[in-house]
Amino acid sequence: MVELDVKITSGDLYDFLLRHSYNSVSGLLGAVIGALGVIVGISRQYWIYLILGVVILLYLPWTLYIKSKQQAVNNPVFKEPLHYVLDENGITISQGDSSTCQKWEDCLKAVSTGRSIIVYTAKNNATIFPKSQMQDKTTDVIEMISTHMPPAKGCWNSPHGMSVRMCKCCGMPVHKFHRSAVRLR
């Protein structure tokens, strides 16, 4: 069992929204169209394409930034710390008198960004674990999630955006202290 208290900030929300948006078809399509506009604008000296490309590229991050700031200020859930308990049943989130539990089998996928560990509980909803607030519990949280969620539901990335190798025997992310990282002869 792992217990921790986190206060979700606008930066944590922004990290989630960026990852969620740019991993969708519309987010990727917008980025490609914006980049093409910039390339065509520069190579052909069509300044209107350059301007439109830059606007398209900057629009989504800017609106997500504003949305994350507004959610952090206006949503009462983000005003107080959340208490997370990860156990064999799932993820229990409590705040004040209210509490909810998300069973592991109902979680859709788990991903890691440079800033957060994100467990999707629905297509557009997730439980966010900010790495900056987990201190020494980051490894415990990753182990708990990877133990209770099948590897097919996990997309673990290192802070540098490279995929982390998963252990074939236990399905956990391999780190320098993991048993499969050291070969005994």
MOZI-V350336 format. One record per residue. N is the residue number from 1. RES is the residue in one letter. D_FIRST is the distance of its C-alpha to the first C-alpha in Angstrom with 2 decimals. Layout:
BEGIN
n = {N	N}
res = {RES	RES}
d_first = {D_FIRST	D_FIRST}
END
This chain:
BEGIN
n = {1	2	3	4	5	6	7	8	9	10	11	12	13	14	15	16	17	18	19	20	21	22	23	24	25	26	27	28	29	30	31	32	33	34	35	36	37	38	39	40	41	42	43	44	45	46	47	48	49	50	51	52	53	54	55	56	57	58	59	60	61	62	63	64	65	66	67	68	69	70	71	72	73	74	75	76	77	78	79	80	81	82	83	84	85	86	87	88	89	90	91	92	93	94	95	96	97	98	99	100	101	102	103	104	105	106	107	108	109	110	111	112	113	114	115	116	117	118	119	120	121	122	123	124	125	126	127	128	129	130	131	132	133	134	135	136	137	138	139	140	141	142	143	144	145	146	147	148	149	150	151	152	153	154	155	156	157	158	159	160	161	162	163	164	165	166	167	168	169	170	171	172	173	174	175	176	177	178	179	180	181	182	183	184	185}
res = {M	V	E	L	D	V	K	I	T	S	G	D	L	Y	D	F	L	L	R	H	S	Y	N	S	V	S	G	L	L	G	A	V	I	G	A	L	G	V	I	V	G	I	S	R	Q	Y	W	I	Y	L	I	L	G	V	V	I	L	L	Y	L	P	W	T	L	Y	I	K	S	K	Q	Q	A	V	N	N	P	V	F	K	E	P	L	H	Y	V	L	D	E	N	G	I	T	I	S	Q	G	D	S	S	T	C	Q	K	W	E	D	C	L	K	A	V	S	T	G	R	S	I	I	V	Y	T	A	K	N	N	A	T	I	F	P	K	S	Q	M	Q	D	K	T	T	D	V	I	E	M	I	S	T	H	M	P	P	A	K	G	C	W	N	S	P	H	G	M	S	V	R	M	C	K	C	C	G	M	P	V	H	K	F	H	R	S	A	V	R	L	R}
d_first = {0.00	3.79	6.68	10.23	13.73	16.26	19.90	21.29	24.73	27.75	27.22	23.77	25.45	28.38	26.32	24.80	28.28	29.99	27.72	27.95	31.71	32.76	30.95	33.09	36.67	38.19	36.51	37.60	41.01	41.55	40.71	43.09	45.85	45.52	45.67	48.66	50.37	50.01	51.27	54.22	55.01	55.26	57.00	59.54	59.79	59.00	57.55	56.57	54.18	52.75	52.23	50.73	48.40	47.14	46.72	44.76	42.51	41.83	41.63	38.14	36.32	38.32	37.65	33.91	33.99	35.85	33.60	30.43	32.25	33.39	30.01	28.42	31.31	31.94	28.59	27.27	23.62	23.94	25.64	22.64	19.15	16.41	13.05	10.29	6.94	5.56	4.53	7.41	9.83	9.91	9.98	10.89	13.40	15.19	18.26	20.54	21.12	20.07	16.85	16.35	13.97	14.67	14.08	13.51	17.02	18.54	17.49	20.65	19.85	17.96	20.13	20.19	23.02	24.12	22.66	19.64	17.10	18.11	16.72	19.74	19.33	23.13	26.07	26.49	23.19	19.99	16.83	17.57	15.37	18.11	17.82	19.93	17.48	14.28	16.05	14.26	10.94	12.97	12.53	8.73	9.12	12.00	10.56	7.84	10.92	13.38	11.76	11.79	14.96	18.25	19.89	22.71	20.62	19.60	22.07	20.73	23.27	23.69	24.76	28.28	28.01	28.25	26.19	23.63	24.22	21.71	21.39	23.43	21.67	17.98	18.39	16.37	18.27	20.38	20.46	22.60	20.14	19.18	20.80	23.24	24.42	26.08	28.68	29.66	33.31}
END
